[in-house]
Amino acid sequence: LGHFGRYNPNKLTNNVSGGGLINKEAPFSKQDIQMCKDISEKMMDFGIFYTGIDVLESKILEVNVACPGGIGLCKPYGIKSELEMMKRFEEITNNLARQYGK
């Protein structure tokens, strides 16, 4: 659906719930984006269609499956992530139905 950076000038941690700020212009390299796409494809193979992937300096820190967050953080930027998610889920469901003939 997208990506954003987080930073916190007052603390070591960048969690938004702990006072971190969103930087939607955060630089993500082509390598970072490809790495996340590769992980995304693997997660979908496992039937997991929404995750949060934490990346720092082109290294995976964490793959958040149980509580990925991020959906509500897109709203201030005019991104209707819930609509994008529903479109994506519909696309995935249709692909699975075609694949398994249902």
Backbone torsions as a table, in degrees:
resi	resn	phi	psi	omega
1	LEU	NA	-33.1	-178.9
2	GLY	163.4	-172.6	-179.9
3	HIS	-149.4	158.8	175.6
4	PHE	-155.5	156.7	176.3
5	GLY	-100.3	160.2	176.2
6	ARG	-130.3	146.3	175.1
7	TYR	-150.9	157.7	178.5
8	ASN	-143.1	107.8	-177.5
9	PRO	-68.9	-14.1	-174.8
10	ASN	-105.4	-10.7	-176.1
11	LYS	-140.5	166.1	176.7
12	LEU	-74.2	-36.8	-179.1
13	THR	-85.3	151.2	-176.6
14	ASN	-110.1	7.2	-179.0
15	ASN	-55.4	133.8	179.7
16	VAL	-63.3	-37.9	178.9
17	SER	-64.4	-20.0	179.1
18	GLY	-102.8	17.8	177.2
19	GLY	102.2	1.1	177.7
20	GLY	-67.6	154.6	-178.2
21	LEU	-112.2	153.7	179.9
22	ILE	-91.1	136.2	172.7
23	ASN	-124.7	94.5	-176.2
24	LYS	-73.7	-9.1	177.6
25	GLU	-97.3	13.7	-178.5
26	ALA	-56.7	138.3	-179.0
27	PRO	-75.3	123.8	173.9
28	PHE	-119.8	125.4	-179.4
29	SER	-74.5	163.6	175.5
30	LYS	-60.0	-34.5	178.1
31	GLN	-64.4	-42.4	178.5
32	ASP	-60.4	-47.4	-177.4
33	ILE	-65.1	-42.6	178.7
34	GLN	-64.5	-40.7	178.5
35	MET	-59.8	-43.3	178.8
36	CYS	-67.2	-38.0	176.9
37	LYS	-63.4	-40.8	179.2
38	ASP	-63.4	-43.8	178.1
39	ILE	-64.1	-41.7	179.7
40	SER	-57.9	-46.0	179.5
41	GLU	-61.4	-41.7	179.7
42	LYS	-65.9	-41.6	179.7
43	MET	-62.4	-39.7	178.6
44	MET	-65.1	-32.6	174.4
45	ASP	-59.6	-30.7	179.1
46	PHE	-88.2	0.9	-179.7
47	GLY	83.3	16.9	179.3
48	ILE	-106.7	114.6	-170.6
49	PHE	-106.0	-4.8	177.7
50	TYR	-144.2	117.6	177.9
51	THR	-139.0	162.1	170.2
52	GLY	-108.8	133.9	-179.3
53	ILE	-119.0	117.4	178.9
54	ASP	-92.2	124.8	-177.7
55	VAL	-125.6	136.9	174.6
56	LEU	-137.8	121.6	179.1
57	GLU	50.3	49.3	177.4
58	SER	62.3	25.6	175.6
59	LYS	-124.8	137.4	177.7
60	ILE	-74.5	123.4	175.8
61	LEU	-94.2	-38.7	-173.6
62	GLU	-163.2	146.4	170.8
63	VAL	-116.6	110.4	-176.6
64	ASN	-89.9	110.2	-178.0
65	VAL	-103.9	-45.3	-174.8
66	ALA	-70.8	-36.2	-176.1
67	CYS	-148.1	72.9	-172.8
68	PRO	-71.0	-24.6	179.0
69	GLY	61.6	-167.5	175.6
70	GLY	92.1	-25.3	-175.8
71	ILE	-62.1	-51.7	-178.2
72	GLY	-68.0	-19.9	-177.9
73	LEU	-74.9	-14.9	-178.5
74	CYS	-82.0	-23.8	-173.2
75	LYS	-58.0	-41.8	-180.0
76	PRO	-60.3	-16.9	-178.3
77	TYR	-101.4	9.5	177.3
78	GLY	78.3	12.7	179.3
79	ILE	-91.7	119.6	179.1
80	LYS	-91.9	76.8	-172.5
81	SER	-63.3	-30.5	179.7
82	GLU	-64.9	-35.1	176.7
83	LEU	-69.3	-41.2	178.0
84	GLU	-63.7	-39.5	178.4
85	MET	-63.4	-44.0	-179.1
86	MET	-64.4	-40.3	176.6
87	LYS	-61.3	-43.6	-178.9
88	ARG	-67.4	-42.7	177.9
89	PHE	-61.1	-40.4	178.6
90	GLU	-63.4	-42.7	178.2
91	GLU	-61.8	-45.3	179.6
92	ILE	-63.7	-45.0	-180.0
93	THR	-61.0	-44.3	178.2
94	ASN	-62.5	-41.6	178.5
95	ASN	-63.9	-42.0	178.9
96	LEU	-65.4	-40.5	179.4
97	ALA	-62.6	-41.7	177.9
98	ARG	-66.2	-40.6	-178.4
99	GLN	-64.5	-40.1	-176.5
100	TYR	-102.7	5.8	174.1
101	GLY	68.2	35.6	179.7
102	LYS	-118.4	NA	NA
